[in-house]
Amino acid sequence: MTEPATYARASPGARRLAVLGSPIGHSLSPALHRAAYSVLGLDWRYDAVRVPAGELADFLGSLGADWRGLSLTMPLKHEVQAHLDGRDRVADQTGSVNTVLFGETGGRRTLQGFNTDVTGLVRALADAGVRRAAHVTLLGAGATAASALVAAAELGAETVEVIVRNPAKAVALVALGQSLGVVVTVCAVTELADLTRVSDLVISTLPGGTVLTFDFPAELRRTALLFDVSYAPWPSALARSWAVAGGTAVSGEGMLLHQALIQVRIFLTGDPFEPLPNEDAVLETMRGTLTRKAVTG
């Protein structure tokens, strides 16, 4: 693991950061981070850069000494692992990294990986009034699904049903559930014939624009909150199905907001647990940025 002292508080000079992924044009991360750095009085630049799978190594090799860190989205949350010098506990637990902090040891650039998705999801669910959920349904088995499973465990989940097209892709989630003390069962989409299934919370980690070939029971849609980690396009097809049944669906914007705040902590202080100066004002400014984006499109 990289020595913690390597990742000290950032100097006040201009720094560069970016969110990487493909596609990336829809990302709201630049607006959120720029708002935060403005409140903090930092002359930091944060951009969105399209980096497809297989091209991360070349991108990392092109960066100058003024770069402080990166936010990562699909398909890079796993690909980055080969380039890291260390990971925080949550990144180790989930095998998913969405934040990279650059440091230096012995004149060599070092990369520390973090996962802020778990905290972001837990805080967003709290904003939506969900602080405990014993029985959770999880859609998808990609990189974000592991973070959603850890978040469910933090909410006290006893059982998590994972719904996927290919059950083989959920094997790692079953093992993760065992390590968390959560009973994880896997159900193929083709097996969704049980109309009596019970869930306190449904979390979808499917890509934006995904259209499902099945409907959840109307009673479940009325009673269980849907948290869809996607926020573009919104409402998603799944969210519309919840609305038809009279239920409540929440987009992933809240998760994006809170995980971004933790990223700002990391980029500024090197520590995801150290609050920012005037953090309440930073958070509210970031939240206001999301609201304005929602109004203006």
RAFENNOR-V158209 format. One record per pair of residues at least 12 apart in sequence whose C-alpha atoms are under 8 Angstrom apart, sorted by sequence separation. I is the first residue (numbers start at 1). GAP is how many residues later the second one is. If there is no record, write none. Layout:
# RAFENNOR-V158209
i=(I | I)
gap=(GAP | GAP)
This chain:
# RAFENNOR-V158209
i=(18 | 34 | 100 | 101 | 174 | 33 | 100 | 226 | 99 | 100 | 98 | 99 | 30 | 81 | 97 | 98 | 99 | 136 | 170 | 226 | 235 | 30 | 78 | 80 | 97 | 98 | 99 | 234 | 30 | 78 | 97 | 98 | 29 | 77 | 78 | 96 | 98 | 133 | 167 | 56 | 77 | 167 | 221 | 222 | 231 | 27 | 77 | 134 | 136 | 141 | 167 | 195 | 196 | 199 | 221 | 228 | 230 | 231 | 53 | 91 | 133 | 134 | 135 | 138 | 140 | 160 | 162 | 164 | 166 | 192 | 195 | 198 | 202 | 204 | 206 | 208 | 225 | 226 | 227 | 228 | 229 | 230 | 231 | 261 | 25 | 52 | 53 | 56 | 91 | 132 | 133 | 134 | 135 | 136 | 137 | 138 | 139 | 140 | 141 | 158 | 159 | 160 | 161 | 162 | 163 | 164 | 165 | 197 | 200 | 201 | 202 | 203 | 204 | 205 | 206 | 207 | 208 | 209 | 222 | 224 | 225 | 226 | 227 | 228 | 229 | 230 | 24 | 52 | 56 | 88 | 90 | 91 | 131 | 132 | 133 | 134 | 135 | 136 | 137 | 138 | 139 | 140 | 149 | 158 | 159 | 160 | 161 | 162 | 163 | 164 | 165 | 200 | 201 | 202 | 203 | 204 | 205 | 206 | 208 | 209 | 221 | 222 | 223 | 224 | 225 | 226 | 227 | 228 | 229 | 24 | 25 | 54 | 72 | 73 | 85 | 86 | 87 | 88 | 90 | 132 | 134 | 135 | 136 | 137 | 138 | 139 | 157 | 158 | 159 | 160 | 161 | 162 | 163 | 164 | 165 | 189 | 199 | 200 | 201 | 202 | 203 | 204 | 205 | 208 | 212 | 221 | 222 | 225 | 227 | 24 | 53 | 57 | 72 | 84 | 85 | 86 | 87 | 88 | 137 | 159 | 161 | 163 | 201 | 203 | 204 | 210 | 211 | 212 | 215 | 219 | 221 | 222 | 229 | 17 | 18 | 19 | 23 | 71 | 72 | 84 | 85 | 86 | 87 | 88 | 117 | 121 | 146 | 153 | 209 | 210 | 211 | 218 | 221 | 14 | 15 | 16 | 17 | 18 | 19 | 20 | 21 | 22 | 71 | 72 | 83 | 84 | 85 | 90 | 141 | 145 | 149 | 153 | 208 | 209 | 13 | 14 | 15 | 16 | 17 | 18 | 19 | 20 | 21 | 22 | 23 | 70 | 71 | 84 | 118 | 122 | 141 | 153 | 257 | 12 | 13 | 14 | 15 | 16 | 17 | 18 | 19 | 20 | 21 | 22 | 69 | 70 | 117 | 118 | 121 | 146 | 150 | 257 | 12 | 13 | 14 | 18 | 20 | 21 | 22 | 69 | 70 | 69 | 81 | 118 | 119 | 122 | 141 | 68 | 69 | 118 | 122 | 257 | 68 | 67 | 68 | 253 | 96 | 95 | 96 | 16 | 17 | 20 | 96 | 15 | 16 | 17 | 18 | 19 | 20 | 21 | 22 | 95 | 96 | 14 | 15 | 16 | 17 | 18 | 19 | 20 | 21 | 22 | 94 | 15 | 16 | 17 | 18 | 19 | 20 | 21 | 22 | 94 | 17 | 19 | 21 | 21 | 148 | 20 | 94 | 148 | 10 | 145 | 144 | 137 | 135 | 136 | 139 | 142 | 135 | 136 | 137 | 138 | 139 | 140 | 141 | 78 | 135 | 136 | 137 | 138 | 139 | 140 | 77 | 134 | 135 | 136 | 137 | 138 | 139 | 140 | 133 | 136 | 138 | 139 | 133 | 94 | 2 | 93 | 1 | 2 | 1 | 1 | 7 | 7 | 7 | 6 | 7 | 6 | 6 | 125 | 2 | 2 | 128 | 127 | 124 | 123 | 124 | 123 | 121 | 122 | 120 | 121 | 124 | 120 | 123 | 120 | 120 | 121 | 117 | 120 | 121 | 117 | 119 | 120 | 119 | 120 | 118 | 117 | 120 | 116 | 116 | 116 | 116 | 99 | 101 | 101 | 101 | 71 | 69 | 68 | 26 | 32 | 29 | 33 | 32 | 36 | 29 | 33 | 40 | 39 | 40 | 39 | 36 | 39 | 35 | 36 | 36 | 35 | 36 | 35 | 33 | 32 | 35 | 32 | 10 | 32 | 9 | 10 | 31 | 32 | 9 | 10 | 9 | 10 | 8 | 9 | 7 | 8 | 28 | 7)
gap=(12 | 12 | 12 | 12 | 12 | 13 | 13 | 13 | 14 | 14 | 15 | 15 | 16 | 16 | 16 | 16 | 16 | 16 | 16 | 16 | 16 | 17 | 17 | 17 | 17 | 17 | 17 | 17 | 18 | 18 | 18 | 18 | 19 | 19 | 19 | 19 | 19 | 19 | 19 | 20 | 20 | 20 | 20 | 20 | 20 | 21 | 21 | 21 | 21 | 21 | 21 | 21 | 21 | 21 | 21 | 21 | 21 | 21 | 22 | 22 | 22 | 22 | 22 | 22 | 22 | 22 | 22 | 22 | 22 | 22 | 22 | 22 | 22 | 22 | 22 | 22 | 22 | 22 | 22 | 22 | 22 | 22 | 22 | 22 | 23 | 23 | 23 | 23 | 23 | 23 | 23 | 23 | 23 | 23 | 23 | 23 | 23 | 23 | 23 | 23 | 23 | 23 | 23 | 23 | 23 | 23 | 23 | 23 | 23 | 23 | 23 | 23 | 23 | 23 | 23 | 23 | 23 | 23 | 23 | 23 | 23 | 23 | 23 | 23 | 23 | 23 | 24 | 24 | 24 | 24 | 24 | 24 | 24 | 24 | 24 | 24 | 24 | 24 | 24 | 24 | 24 | 24 | 24 | 24 | 24 | 24 | 24 | 24 | 24 | 24 | 24 | 24 | 24 | 24 | 24 | 24 | 24 | 24 | 24 | 24 | 24 | 24 | 24 | 24 | 24 | 24 | 24 | 24 | 24 | 25 | 25 | 25 | 25 | 25 | 25 | 25 | 25 | 25 | 25 | 25 | 25 | 25 | 25 | 25 | 25 | 25 | 25 | 25 | 25 | 25 | 25 | 25 | 25 | 25 | 25 | 25 | 25 | 25 | 25 | 25 | 25 | 25 | 25 | 25 | 25 | 25 | 25 | 25 | 25 | 26 | 26 | 26 | 26 | 26 | 26 | 26 | 26 | 26 | 26 | 26 | 26 | 26 | 26 | 26 | 26 | 26 | 26 | 26 | 26 | 26 | 26 | 26 | 26 | 27 | 27 | 27 | 27 | 27 | 27 | 27 | 27 | 27 | 27 | 27 | 27 | 27 | 27 | 27 | 27 | 27 | 27 | 27 | 27 | 28 | 28 | 28 | 28 | 28 | 28 | 28 | 28 | 28 | 28 | 28 | 28 | 28 | 28 | 28 | 28 | 28 | 28 | 28 | 28 | 28 | 29 | 29 | 29 | 29 | 29 | 29 | 29 | 29 | 29 | 29 | 29 | 29 | 29 | 29 | 29 | 29 | 29 | 29 | 29 | 30 | 30 | 30 | 30 | 30 | 30 | 30 | 30 | 30 | 30 | 30 | 30 | 30 | 30 | 30 | 30 | 30 | 30 | 30 | 31 | 31 | 31 | 31 | 31 | 31 | 31 | 31 | 31 | 32 | 32 | 32 | 32 | 32 | 32 | 33 | 33 | 33 | 33 | 33 | 34 | 35 | 35 | 37 | 47 | 48 | 48 | 50 | 50 | 50 | 50 | 51 | 51 | 51 | 51 | 51 | 51 | 51 | 51 | 51 | 51 | 52 | 52 | 52 | 52 | 52 | 52 | 52 | 52 | 52 | 52 | 53 | 53 | 53 | 53 | 53 | 53 | 53 | 53 | 53 | 54 | 54 | 54 | 55 | 55 | 56 | 56 | 57 | 58 | 60 | 61 | 62 | 63 | 63 | 63 | 63 | 64 | 64 | 64 | 64 | 64 | 64 | 64 | 65 | 65 | 65 | 65 | 65 | 65 | 65 | 66 | 66 | 66 | 66 | 66 | 66 | 66 | 66 | 67 | 67 | 67 | 67 | 68 | 82 | 83 | 83 | 84 | 84 | 85 | 86 | 94 | 95 | 96 | 97 | 97 | 98 | 99 | 102 | 108 | 110 | 122 | 127 | 130 | 131 | 131 | 132 | 133 | 133 | 134 | 134 | 134 | 135 | 135 | 136 | 137 | 137 | 138 | 138 | 138 | 139 | 139 | 139 | 140 | 140 | 141 | 142 | 142 | 143 | 144 | 146 | 147 | 164 | 165 | 166 | 169 | 192 | 198 | 199 | 206 | 225 | 227 | 227 | 228 | 228 | 231 | 231 | 237 | 242 | 242 | 243 | 246 | 246 | 247 | 247 | 249 | 250 | 250 | 251 | 253 | 254 | 254 | 255 | 257 | 257 | 258 | 258 | 258 | 258 | 259 | 259 | 260 | 260 | 261 | 261 | 262 | 262 | 262 | 263)
